């Protein structure tokens, strides 16, 4: 392309210069050529969330990608540098609720979806403008947006191919769930905060158990002890009746039990933490769902049904005291997993 020499101005007008060069770079041929005989270099560009702000972290990452794309073109490669947008529903929902001071259940589902789409479209437009102004050598002809039907189809096709190849399967498994956002969340989306709670020692059919989560008593499926703990030798295989609820659970032994924590006997509930999941699978234990997706107690909780977990905890501790099975309480520092968007305990 021919270049026109210009007289160097006495003062630098970045608006004029950047606008002019932006148009020049927009006219450059950065497109991936389908029929080119050059060796291909495909960049699997990580699509950012369209939050509306192409922040410094985004810019930092895209500089590295752009350096590589330009270098490979200079080395003679046919480079595909696409741009995608990960229209992740949950942060969009939370932002729409915040902007309009509503929850997603306050409006018609289709209306709420439209509000989310409009916000996302506007955010993408703003971020596109920032990226173009920074002159990244992106092939905008290969832009993709994950909320578009064309992308849905390709995602479904990918799942079908993986299923037919035996690479995926469907199975029941516990997940991190936010009752406020009403959705499962990834481990990477869980924040942890420290809180002081109580470790409650109580009589479990003659065996002392220590728990910080008495609201999970209805979901108890076993009691675990360490196989070398002399206090509990001979108890393996015995049946114990769960206090306040009455169902029987087995005593099992497992090397993962810490004999020095609490009483050394552990309640296995479905589910209090990752270790519960491991024990549940390893010992083929039954599943008891005591808490629903809204964070309230289910029918197996009996008279506590419908209570939120905090209220249920207080009620069960009160009933333990009344029945004389609560032996003592100790302060405990505990890390609690919370949803990184709304800060609700998961």
Secondary structure, DSSP 8 states (H G I E B T S, - for coil): ---------SS--HHHHHHHHHHHHHHS-----TT--S-EEEE----B---S---HHHHHHHHHHHHHHHHHHHTT-EEEE-EEE---HHHHHHHHHHHHT--TTSS-HHHHHHHHHHHHHHHHHHHHHHHHHTT----GGGEEETTSHHHHHHHHHHHHHHHHTT---------EEETTTTEEE-GGGEEEEEEEEEEEEEEETTEEEEES-GGGGGGEEEEEE-TT-GGGTT-TT-EEE-TTT--EEEEEE-TT--TTSTTSEEEEETTSSHHHHHHHHHTT------B-TTSBB-GGGGGGTT-BHHHHHHHHHHHHHHHT-EEEEEEEEEEEEEETTT--B-
